[in-house]
């Protein structure tokens, strides 16, 4: 195994830890298709693994290929998305499947640059699919990876709001040269952040590189940056949108406005959220005063 910059065995120790402690997740199975990996990456954005697992399994059972999904209306993707949250991801995944079928003969492309052209696929998702589905050497920077490298190499409790050039260079410096090893490192360091080096209550005693951690050596200095706001839900537009969309998702006919009015008391907020759902393509107007999935 060739390591670019690993003077203290950072990558090799994390990979060894992963070999012993990794969670058994179906999209990590060597038999999982690139499409299965891609679906998992879309679903796991801002959503815990436990909530994703059953929906992912049902999705792949119904739509085992991009072509199968592309053959159905986008509204069916929204319906199947259920209560995972952030339902625009369902529309983007449907659009990506349609593009894969149209441009790539139904096969998920393997390179970062090709993946980046797909709807809903940004830097992280393109790198993750290329690494995890095809074993390519990519810098994969999700929140967990950024937190681990920020603590171990940068001595910072939390990363900045968005990826910085310094972060990217830091990640590239420890990325193994060998493609399969690099891909394993990418998933291993992500797993370490998800289950050990967590945002709150990190389990430093269980960390394989605790003696290398600059943040620990510095005495765990507190985060020095803009306030980190926790997500709220009750009473928000997001909750209102979810209530309205749930009506349409659970119905198999257009939902009249009178039914929508019954699920949210504030007329101003309800109208604003209804308009935003139409604007986002999650609902369409049908006739006079009725709405349905696209």
SVG drawing of the C-alpha trace seen along z (x, -y; Angstrom):
<svg xmlns="http://www.w3.org/2000/svg" viewBox="-63 -36 69 45">
<polyline fill="none" stroke="black" stroke-width="0.4" points="0.0,0.0 1.4,-3.4 0.6,-6.3 1.2,-9.9 1.6,-11.6 1.0,-9.3 4.0,-9.9 2.1,-8.6 0.0,-5.9 -3.2,-8.0 -4.8,-6.4 -3.6,-2.8 -4.8,-2.9 -8.2,-4.3 -8.6,-1.7 -7.6,1.1 -10.2,-0.2 -12.8,-0.3 -12.1,3.3 -13.0,4.4 -15.8,2.0 -17.7,1.0 -21.5,1.1 -23.1,3.7 -24.9,1.4 -26.4,2.9 -25.0,0.2 -21.5,1.1 -22.0,4.7 -19.6,5.5 -22.6,6.8 -24.4,3.4 -24.8,1.8 -23.6,-1.7 -27.3,-2.8 -27.9,-1.4 -24.9,-3.4 -26.2,-6.5 -29.6,-6.2 -28.1,-5.8 -26.0,-8.9 -29.1,-11.0 -31.1,-9.6 -28.4,-9.9 -28.0,-13.7 -29.2,-15.2 -31.0,-12.0 -30.0,-9.3 -29.1,-5.8 -31.9,-4.2 -34.5,-6.2 -32.9,-5.6 -32.6,-1.8 -36.2,-0.7 -36.9,-3.4 -33.7,-2.5 -34.7,1.2 -38.2,0.5 -36.9,-2.0 -34.4,0.5 -37.0,3.3 -39.3,1.1 -36.7,-0.7 -33.6,1.5 -32.2,-0.5 -32.2,-4.2 -34.3,-3.2 -37.0,-1.7 -37.3,-5.0 -37.1,-7.2 -40.0,-5.3 -42.4,-6.5 -43.7,-10.0 -41.6,-12.2 -44.5,-12.3 -44.1,-8.6 -40.6,-9.3 -41.9,-11.9 -44.6,-9.5 -42.0,-6.7 -39.7,-9.2 -42.2,-9.2 -41.2,-11.0 -37.4,-11.1 -37.6,-14.9 -36.2,-17.4 -38.3,-15.8 -36.7,-17.8 -34.0,-15.2 -36.6,-12.8 -37.2,-15.0 -33.5,-15.4 -32.9,-11.7 -35.6,-11.1 -34.1,-13.8 -30.7,-12.2 -32.1,-8.8 -33.7,-10.3 -30.4,-11.8 -28.5,-8.6 -31.0,-6.7 -30.9,-9.4 -27.1,-10.1 -25.4,-7.2 -27.4,-4.2 -28.9,-3.5 -25.5,-3.1 -24.4,-5.3 -21.2,-7.0 -18.1,-6.3 -16.0,-9.5 -16.3,-12.5 -16.7,-14.9 -19.5,-12.8 -21.3,-12.4 -21.1,-16.2 -23.2,-16.8 -26.2,-14.9 -29.1,-16.9 -28.8,-17.1 -25.2,-15.9 -22.7,-18.3 -19.0,-18.0 -19.5,-15.7 -22.0,-13.3 -20.0,-13.0 -16.8,-12.2 -18.7,-9.7 -20.3,-7.8 -17.1,-7.6 -15.2,-6.4 -17.8,-4.1 -19.4,-2.6 -16.3,-2.4 -13.3,-2.4 -11.9,-5.6 -9.4,-7.9 -11.4,-11.0 -11.3,-13.5 -14.6,-12.9 -15.6,-15.6 -18.8,-15.2 -19.5,-16.7 -18.1,-13.6 -14.9,-13.6 -14.4,-17.3 -14.9,-17.1 -12.4,-14.2 -9.7,-15.8 -10.4,-19.2 -9.9,-17.8 -7.0,-15.4 -5.0,-17.6 -6.3,-21.1 -7.0,-21.2 -10.5,-22.6 -13.7,-21.3 -15.9,-22.0 -15.2,-22.8 -16.2,-26.1 -19.7,-26.5 -18.5,-25.5 -15.5,-23.6 -12.3,-25.7 -9.3,-25.4 -7.2,-24.5 -9.5,-21.7 -9.4,-20.3 -5.6,-20.4 -5.5,-18.7 -7.7,-15.9 -5.7,-15.5 -2.5,-15.3 -3.5,-12.1 -5.4,-10.4 -3.6,-7.2 -2.2,-6.9 -3.6,-3.4 -7.1,-3.7 -8.8,-0.9 -7.0,-1.9 -8.0,-5.5 -11.7,-4.5 -11.5,-2.4 -9.9,-5.3 -12.7,-7.6 -15.4,-5.4 -13.4,-4.5 -12.8,-8.1 -16.4,-8.9 -17.5,-6.0 -15.1,-7.2 -16.8,-10.6 -20.3,-9.0 -19.9,-6.7 -16.9,-7.8 -15.7,-11.4 -19.3,-12.6 -20.4,-16.3 -21.5,-15.9 -20.0,-13.6 -17.1,-12.2 -15.9,-8.8 -12.2,-9.6 -11.3,-6.5 -12.5,-4.4 -10.7,-6.4 -7.8,-4.6 -5.9,-7.9 -6.6,-9.7 -2.9,-10.1 -2.6,-12.0 -5.5,-14.3 -4.4,-18.0 -7.7,-19.0 -7.3,-16.6 -3.6,-17.7 -4.7,-21.3 -7.2,-20.5 -10.3,-20.4 -10.6,-24.1 -14.2,-25.2 -15.5,-26.1 -14.4,-29.6 -16.8,-30.7 -20.3,-31.8 -23.0,-30.3 -24.0,-26.8 -27.8,-26.9 -29.7,-23.7 -32.5,-22.8 -36.0,-23.6 -39.1,-22.1 -42.3,-22.8 -44.3,-25.6 -41.8,-26.2 -42.5,-26.4 -40.7,-23.1 -43.3,-21.5 -46.2,-23.2 -44.8,-22.0 -44.5,-18.5 -48.1,-18.4 -49.4,-19.6 -47.2,-17.3 -48.2,-14.3 -51.8,-14.9 -50.9,-14.7 -48.5,-11.8 -51.1,-9.7 -53.9,-10.5 -54.3,-8.9 -56.4,-11.8 -56.0,-15.5 -56.4,-17.1 -58.8,-20.0 -57.7,-23.2 -60.4,-22.7 -58.5,-19.6 -55.2,-21.5 -56.8,-24.3 -57.7,-21.7 -54.1,-20.7 -52.6,-24.1 -54.2,-26.9 -52.3,-29.9 -53.7,-31.0 -50.7,-33.2 -48.1,-30.6 -50.2,-27.8 -50.6,-29.8 -46.9,-30.7 -45.9,-27.1 -48.4,-25.8 -47.0,-28.3 -43.4,-27.2 -44.3,-23.5 -45.7,-24.4 -42.6,-26.5 -40.3,-23.7 -42.2,-21.2 -43.3,-19.0 -47.0,-19.8 -49.0,-20.9 -52.3,-22.7 -55.1,-20.5 -58.3,-22.2 -59.7,-24.8 -58.5,-24.7 -56.9,-21.2 -53.3,-20.0 -51.5,-16.7 -48.0,-15.2 -46.4,-15.9"/>
</svg>
